[in-house]
Amino acid sequence: MTIPAPETKTVSKKRIACDGGEGALGHPRVWLQIPADADSIECPYCDCKFIYQAD
């Protein structure tokens, strides 16, 4: 049995919100801040990885 890889999303802002994206089956909304010295962050609930890419 294999576990699917967590989702990866490209974002254009350093502050983003994640709620799991599955409606009632998601998780509580959390606000994440991508650090100035990094280009990505992972959600502590669903492990979704947000990658910052400037416009």
C-alpha positions, 0 to 999 in steps of 0.5 A, a space after each residue: 500500500 502506498 500513501 499519496 504524496 501531499 499536495 503542492 501549491 504555488 502561491 504569489 503571497 508570503 501569507 496564506 491560509 490553508 483549510 485542507 480544501 475538502 469542505 467539512 472533511 478538511 481541517 481548521 483554517 490556519 494562517 501560514 507565513 513563509 519566512 523571508 529567508 525561505 521559499 516554501 512552508 508546509 501546513 502542520 495539519 495536511 502537509 500541503 506544501 506552499 511554494 512562493 513564486 513572485 509574480 
